[in-house]
Amino acid sequence: MTSATSDRTLRRQGRETRDRLLDAAVEALGAHGYQAARVDDVVDVAGVSHGSFYLYFSNKEELFAALAQRCAAEMQLLADRLATADLTDLVAVRAWVVEFLALYRSHGVVIRAWAEGQVVDPALVALGRASFARMTDALAPALAPTAPGAPALRTAALLGMIERSAYLTDSRDVGIGDEVVADTLARLMVRGFFVRR
């Protein structure tokens, strides 16, 4: 094996280990909560040593910051798709809701930590606010102009409804599948928020 091949292999293995730690953190944080989860929980789930953990992250907070960055990037892509979707089209809105549910399934622990004020690092708080603002900014132009209330509050309420619905179906055993959630939320969004009257 040449040096260049060896370097590529190490880089690939390094990325795979780092990704495994991030995925394990999602599971550990989901099981124990943001405050109670420990590095021990993450390495146990990932099946790596503490030494491997500390090659990539100096502590749990740095690990969470990496998770938050990954979540924010995916939320940006989802907000971009939302901004270009026809939000009066039930099929398009339902497709977006399905994407949001998938995002929540992957990053719900980060979204909950932001939404529930568990994060205290100012940079991470700002990242969460910016991520939610991108979503509400993408929703705002589609709001029915005759709907009552302040537009900023309506978009925040709508995003809150979507997030809490994802939370209930992902984190609590309420016996409602994604198909029903997607159908119901899409109808509520189109008929209650977006349809021009």
Sine and cosine of phi, psi and omega as CSV:
sin_phi,cos_phi,sin_psi,cos_psi,sin_omega,cos_omega
0.00,0.00,0.76,-0.66,0.01,-1.00
-0.97,0.22,0.24,-0.97,0.01,-1.00
-0.88,0.47,-0.67,0.75,0.00,-1.00
-0.90,0.44,-0.67,0.74,0.03,-1.00
-0.90,0.43,-0.68,0.73,0.03,-1.00
-0.88,0.48,-0.68,0.74,0.03,-1.00
-0.89,0.46,-0.68,0.74,0.02,-1.00
-0.89,0.45,-0.66,0.75,0.01,-1.00
-0.89,0.46,-0.71,0.71,0.02,-1.00
-0.90,0.44,-0.67,0.74,0.02,-1.00
-0.89,0.46,-0.69,0.72,0.02,-1.00
-0.89,0.45,-0.71,0.71,0.01,-1.00
-0.90,0.44,-0.62,0.79,0.04,-1.00
-0.89,0.46,-0.71,0.71,0.05,-1.00
-0.89,0.46,-0.66,0.75,0.00,-1.00
-0.90,0.43,-0.67,0.75,0.03,-1.00
-0.91,0.42,-0.71,0.71,0.02,-1.00
-0.88,0.48,-0.71,0.71,0.03,-1.00
-0.89,0.45,-0.62,0.79,0.03,-1.00
-0.89,0.45,-0.64,0.77,0.06,-1.00
-0.90,0.43,-0.66,0.75,0.03,-1.00
-0.90,0.43,-0.70,0.72,0.03,-1.00
-0.90,0.44,-0.64,0.77,0.03,-1.00
-0.91,0.41,-0.57,0.82,0.03,-1.00
-0.90,0.44,-0.63,0.78,0.04,-1.00
-0.86,0.52,-0.72,0.70,0.00,-1.00
-0.91,0.41,-0.72,0.69,-0.03,-1.00
-0.91,0.42,-0.69,0.73,0.03,-1.00
-0.91,0.41,-0.59,0.80,0.04,-1.00
-0.91,0.42,-0.61,0.79,-0.03,-1.00
-0.98,0.20,-0.60,0.80,-0.14,-0.99
-0.94,-0.35,-0.28,0.96,-0.09,-1.00
1.00,-0.01,0.36,-0.93,-0.08,-1.00
-0.87,0.49,-0.73,0.69,-0.07,-1.00
-0.95,0.32,-0.64,0.76,-0.14,-0.99
-1.00,0.08,-0.37,0.93,-0.02,-1.00
-0.90,0.43,0.62,-0.78,-0.03,-1.00
-0.85,-0.53,0.28,-0.96,0.08,-1.00
-0.84,0.54,-0.63,0.78,0.04,-1.00
-0.82,0.58,-0.67,0.75,0.00,-1.00
-0.90,0.44,-0.66,0.75,-0.03,-1.00
-0.92,0.40,-0.74,0.68,-0.04,-1.00
-0.93,0.38,-0.55,0.84,0.06,-1.00
-0.88,0.47,-0.72,0.69,-0.01,-1.00
-0.92,0.39,-0.66,0.75,-0.04,-1.00
-0.95,0.30,-0.39,0.92,-0.05,-1.00
0.95,0.30,0.56,0.83,0.04,-1.00
-0.82,-0.57,0.19,-0.98,0.00,-1.00
-0.99,0.12,0.27,-0.96,0.11,-0.99
-0.87,0.49,-0.60,0.80,0.03,-1.00
-0.86,0.51,-0.65,0.76,0.04,-1.00
-0.90,0.43,-0.66,0.75,0.04,-1.00
-0.83,0.56,-0.76,0.65,-0.10,-0.99
-0.96,0.27,-0.13,0.99,0.18,-0.98
-0.94,0.34,-0.48,0.88,-0.11,-0.99
-0.95,-0.32,-0.50,0.87,-0.08,-1.00
-0.65,-0.76,0.66,-0.76,-0.01,-1.00
-0.99,0.12,-0.35,0.94,0.01,-1.00
-0.21,-0.98,0.00,-1.00,-0.02,-1.00
-0.89,0.45,-0.60,0.80,-0.03,-1.00
-0.90,0.44,-0.65,0.76,0.04,-1.00
-0.92,0.39,-0.61,0.79,0.08,-1.00
-0.88,0.48,-0.72,0.69,0.01,-1.00
-0.89,0.45,-0.61,0.79,0.03,-1.00
-0.87,0.50,-0.65,0.76,0.04,-1.00
-0.91,0.42,-0.65,0.76,0.07,-1.00
-0.88,0.47,-0.68,0.73,-0.02,-1.00
-0.90,0.44,-0.64,0.77,0.04,-1.00
-0.89,0.45,-0.68,0.73,0.01,-1.00
-0.90,0.44,-0.68,0.73,0.03,-1.00
-0.90,0.44,-0.72,0.69,-0.02,-1.00
-0.87,0.49,-0.64,0.77,0.02,-1.00
-0.90,0.44,-0.67,0.74,0.01,-1.00
-0.95,0.32,-0.57,0.82,0.07,-1.00
-0.91,0.42,-0.59,0.81,0.04,-1.00
-0.88,0.48,-0.71,0.70,0.02,-1.00
-0.88,0.47,-0.66,0.75,0.00,-1.00
-0.92,0.38,-0.64,0.77,0.05,-1.00
-0.90,0.43,-0.62,0.78,0.03,-1.00
-0.89,0.46,-0.67,0.74,0.03,-1.00
-0.92,0.40,-0.61,0.79,0.03,-1.00
-0.89,0.45,-0.65,0.76,-0.03,-1.00
-0.91,0.42,-0.42,0.91,-0.02,-1.00
-0.97,-0.23,-0.04,1.00,-0.03,-1.00
-0.99,0.13,0.46,-0.89,0.13,-0.99
-0.99,0.12,0.98,-0.20,-0.11,-0.99
-0.99,0.13,0.12,0.99,0.18,-0.98
-0.99,-0.16,-0.07,1.00,0.01,-1.00
-0.99,-0.10,0.91,-0.41,-0.06,-1.00
-0.84,0.54,-0.65,0.76,-0.02,-1.00
-0.90,0.43,-0.69,0.73,0.00,-1.00
-0.91,0.41,-0.66,0.75,0.00,-1.00
-0.92,0.39,-0.67,0.74,0.02,-1.00
-0.88,0.48,-0.67,0.74,0.03,-1.00
-0.87,0.49,-0.65,0.76,0.03,-1.00
-0.91,0.40,-0.65,0.76,0.02,-1.00
-0.88,0.47,-0.66,0.75,0.05,-1.00
-0.86,0.51,-0.67,0.74,0.05,-1.00
-0.90,0.44,-0.65,0.76,0.01,-1.00
-0.89,0.45,-0.68,0.73,0.02,-1.00
-0.87,0.49,-0.64,0.77,0.04,-1.00
-0.91,0.41,-0.67,0.74,0.05,-1.00
-0.87,0.49,-0.68,0.73,-0.01,-1.00
-0.91,0.42,-0.62,0.78,0.02,-1.00
-0.88,0.47,-0.57,0.82,0.01,-1.00
-0.99,0.13,-0.55,0.83,-0.16,-0.99
-0.79,-0.61,0.31,0.95,-0.05,-1.00
-0.84,0.54,-0.58,0.82,-0.02,-1.00
-0.90,0.43,-0.57,0.82,0.03,-1.00
-0.96,0.28,-0.73,0.69,-0.02,-1.00
-0.87,0.49,-0.67,0.74,0.03,-1.00
-0.91,0.42,-0.67,0.74,0.01,-1.00
-0.87,0.49,-0.64,0.77,0.07,-1.00
-0.92,0.39,-0.77,0.63,-0.11,-0.99
-0.91,0.41,-0.52,0.85,-0.08,-1.00
-0.99,-0.15,0.14,0.99,0.08,-1.00
0.93,0.37,0.48,0.87,0.00,-1.00
-0.99,0.15,-0.31,0.95,-0.05,-1.00
-1.00,0.00,0.75,-0.66,0.00,-1.00
-0.92,-0.39,-0.32,0.95,0.02,-1.00
-0.89,0.45,0.86,-0.51,-0.08,-1.00
-0.83,0.56,-0.62,0.78,0.01,-1.00
-0.91,0.41,-0.63,0.78,0.01,-1.00
-0.96,0.29,-0.58,0.82,0.09,-1.00
-0.88,0.48,-0.71,0.70,0.01,-1.00
-0.89,0.45,-0.62,0.78,0.03,-1.00
-0.90,0.44,-0.68,0.73,0.05,-1.00
-0.89,0.46,-0.72,0.69,0.02,-1.00
-0.87,0.50,-0.68,0.73,0.00,-1.00
-0.90,0.43,-0.62,0.78,0.01,-1.00
-0.91,0.42,-0.71,0.70,0.04,-1.00
-0.92,0.40,-0.61,0.79,0.00,-1.00
-0.89,0.45,-0.61,0.79,0.04,-1.00
-0.87,0.49,-0.66,0.75,0.02,-1.00
-0.91,0.41,-0.75,0.66,-0.03,-1.00
-0.91,0.41,-0.58,0.81,0.06,-1.00
-0.89,0.45,-0.59,0.81,0.03,-1.00
-0.95,0.30,-0.51,0.86,0.01,-1.00
-0.98,0.22,-0.57,0.82,-0.17,-0.99
-0.81,0.58,-0.72,0.70,-0.05,-1.00
-0.89,0.45,-0.37,0.93,-0.06,-1.00
-1.00,0.00,-0.13,0.99,-0.03,-1.00
-0.89,0.46,0.65,-0.76,0.06,-1.00
-0.88,0.47,0.81,-0.59,-0.11,-0.99
-0.91,0.40,-0.38,0.93,-0.03,-1.00
-1.00,-0.03,-0.02,1.00,0.00,-1.00
-0.92,0.40,0.59,-0.81,-0.03,-1.00
-0.96,0.27,0.39,-0.92,0.10,-0.99
0.99,-0.11,0.27,-0.96,0.00,-1.00
-0.93,0.37,0.73,-0.68,-0.02,-1.00
-0.82,0.57,-0.65,0.76,-0.01,-1.00
-0.89,0.46,-0.63,0.78,0.02,-1.00
-0.94,0.33,-0.63,0.78,0.02,-1.00
-0.90,0.44,-0.68,0.73,0.00,-1.00
-0.92,0.39,-0.62,0.78,0.04,-1.00
-0.90,0.43,-0.66,0.75,0.02,-1.00
-0.90,0.43,-0.65,0.76,0.02,-1.00
-0.90,0.44,-0.73,0.68,0.02,-1.00
-0.89,0.45,-0.63,0.78,0.06,-1.00
-0.88,0.48,-0.65,0.76,0.03,-1.00
-0.89,0.45,-0.68,0.73,0.00,-1.00
-0.90,0.43,-0.73,0.68,-0.03,-1.00
-0.90,0.44,-0.72,0.70,-0.02,-1.00
-0.92,0.39,-0.57,0.82,0.07,-1.00
-0.90,0.44,-0.68,0.73,0.06,-1.00
-0.90,0.45,-0.66,0.75,0.02,-1.00
-0.86,0.52,-0.76,0.65,-0.05,-1.00
-0.88,0.47,-0.64,0.77,-0.03,-1.00
-0.98,0.18,-0.45,0.89,-0.02,-1.00
-1.00,0.03,-0.64,0.77,-0.16,-0.99
-0.98,-0.21,-0.31,0.95,-0.02,-1.00
-0.83,-0.56,0.58,-0.82,0.00,-1.00
-1.00,0.06,0.99,0.13,-0.01,-1.00
-0.99,-0.12,-0.03,1.00,0.09,-1.00
0.96,0.28,0.41,0.91,0.03,-1.00
-0.88,-0.48,0.82,-0.57,-0.03,-1.00
-0.99,0.12,0.24,-0.97,-0.02,-1.00
-0.86,0.51,-0.57,0.82,-0.02,-1.00
-0.88,0.47,-0.71,0.70,0.01,-1.00
-0.92,0.39,-0.67,0.74,0.02,-1.00
-0.88,0.47,-0.73,0.69,-0.02,-1.00
-0.89,0.46,-0.72,0.70,0.01,-1.00
-0.88,0.48,-0.73,0.68,-0.07,-1.00
-0.92,0.40,-0.75,0.66,0.00,-1.00
-0.89,0.46,-0.66,0.75,0.00,-1.00
-0.88,0.48,-0.69,0.72,0.02,-1.00
-0.90,0.43,-0.70,0.71,0.03,-1.00
-0.87,0.50,-0.68,0.73,-0.03,-1.00
-0.91,0.41,-0.76,0.66,-0.06,-1.00
-0.92,0.38,-0.74,0.67,-0.07,-1.00
-0.98,0.20,-0.56,0.83,-0.10,-1.00
-1.00,-0.09,-0.35,0.94,-0.09,-1.00
-0.83,-0.55,-0.60,0.80,-0.21,-0.98
-0.96,-0.27,-0.47,0.88,-0.09,-1.00
-0.90,0.44,0.79,-0.61,0.04,-1.00
-0.96,0.28,0.77,-0.63,-0.03,-1.00
-0.98,-0.22,0.00,0.00,0.00,0.00
